[in-house]
Amino acid sequence: MRKRLNGFTRDERGVAAIEMAAVAGFFIIGAMNVTDVGRYAYLTSEVNAAAQGGAQAALVACDVAHTPATVNCPGLTAAVTTAIQSTGLGDNVTLDGQITEAYYCLDTSSTLQLAGPASSKPSDCSGVPKAAAGATPTLYLQVPVTYTFQPIFPGLTFAQGFAPIVKRTAWMRMA
């Protein structure tokens, strides 16, 4: 019996297979992480593209001479919805609430600051704190979109820690 046990402990057949299985496990986990993280980055880019497409569709579908579009363009929501769902995400990307419009002014650091509602255009930017000299109020439309992300390998990758709801808002200068 002792001879058999000594022979068994000296036998190295199959060691390479066991080592390969251990190393391959690490490579597989790495590949799954790369897949989920890359897919999240791609889907985030698609959500951005959907929001931008929706904002551009608003500009195309609504006559800027009759702004605000949210009031004077009856086909606005339909045009924006069609545009945002024309990406590879299809109807999985949706409007996140209302399409909104308001007047904004640039401040001294070139940041948009709310100047007033779309229903009443302010005459100038004097009421906006730190407004840039000579700034005039401009109408901007906002298209908010959302998408729900599901990792391919839930519980096994870093992507599980990412925000499951991807939200983006595109802005379009209307006037």
N, C-alpha and C positions, 0 to 999 in steps of 0.2 A: 504494500500500500504506500509505503514511504517513497519507493522508487517512482511510483505513478505520480504522486504529488510533486516531487522534485522535477519530474519531466514536464508536468503541467506548468509549473512556475517558470521554467526556462523556455517554454514554447512562445514564440513571438508572432506566430501567424495571427492575422486579424487585427494587429495593433494599428496598422495604417488605416484600416477601415474605421476604427473607433476614433482615431485622431481626425480623420477627414470629416466624420459626422459632427464632431465638436466644432471644428473650424467652419464647416459649412453652415452650421446653425447661426453663427455670428454674421456670416455673409448674407444669409437669408433675411435676418432681422434688419440688417443695414439696407438691403434692397427694398424691403417693405417700407422702411422709413423714407427712403428717397422717393419711392413711388407716391406715398401719401402726401409728403411735403410738396413735391413737384405738382401733384394734382391740385392741392390747395392753392398754390401760387397761380396755376393756370386758371382755375375757376374764379379766383379773385380778379384776375385780369379780364375774364369774360364778363363779370358783373360790372366792372368799370366800363367796358365797351358797351354793355347794354344801357347803362345810365347815360353815357354820352350819345348813343344812338337815339335814345328817347328824347333828349334835349334838342338834338338836331332835327328830329321829326317834328317837334313842337314849332321850331322856327320855320320849317318848310310848310307845315299844314296851316299855320295861322298867319294872317296878314299883319305885319308889324305896324301898319298904319292904323290898325284898330285894336291897339293894346288897351288894357291888359288882356292877354290871351285867355287867362283863366275865366274871364267873364264874357268876352266877345267871340270866342272860338268854340262853337258847340262840338266840333270833332276832335278837340285837343286830347282828351283822355284816350279815345280810341286810337288815334294816330300814335301816341306815345306808347300805349300798351302793345300795339302791333310791332313797333320798332324794338322795344326792349325784349320782346319774345322772339325776335328774328335771329338771335345769336344761337350758338350751339347748346345753350342751356334751355332753350324752348320756353314752355310755359312754367318751368320751375323757378324762373326769375319773375318777380311781380313788383308792382308799384307798392311802395311802403308808405301808405297814407295818401295824402293829397299832393297834387302838383301845386306849388305855391309861387307867387310872384310878389315882389316888393321893390321899392326904390332904394338904391345903395349909393354911398359916396365913398371915394377913396380918402383914407386918412394919410397923414404924413409918412407912414411906413408902408404905403401902398397896399393896405388891407381894406377890404370892403366893410363898411359900417352901415348898418340899417339907418335909412333916412326917413322912411315913411311907407305906408301901405300902398299897394298897387292902385287902389281906388282914388287916391288923391296925390298927384305929383307935387313934391315940394318945389318951391321956386328956386331954391339954391341949397347949398350944403352948410349954411351958417349954423344950423341947429345940431350939427354932428360934431361931437368932441374930436379935436385934433384933425379936423377936415383939412385936406390939402388945399393950398391957395388956388382959387379959380376952379375948384372941382364942381361939377354939375351932377345932379342926381341922374342915375341911369337905372332903367328897369331890367331886373334879372329874374329869370324863371328857374326854379329848382325842381329837378326830377329825382326823387328818392326811390331807390330800388333795393330789394332784398332777395337773398338766396340762402337756402338751408344746406349746409355742408355736412356730408356723411363720409367719414373715413372708410376706405376699402377694408382696412384691417383694424377695426375698433378694438381698443384695449392692448394693442401690440405696438403701436407707433406713437411718436410725439404728436402727430396730428390730432390725437384725441384731446390734447390740451388747447387746441386752437378754438377761436370763437366759432360756435356752430352756425351762427347767423351772420352772413356776410352782408353788410349794408354799405351802400355807396350813394352819393348824391352828386349829380352833375348840374352845373350852372350854365345857363345860356343868356347872353346879353340880348335883350329883346328890342331895345331902342337906343 
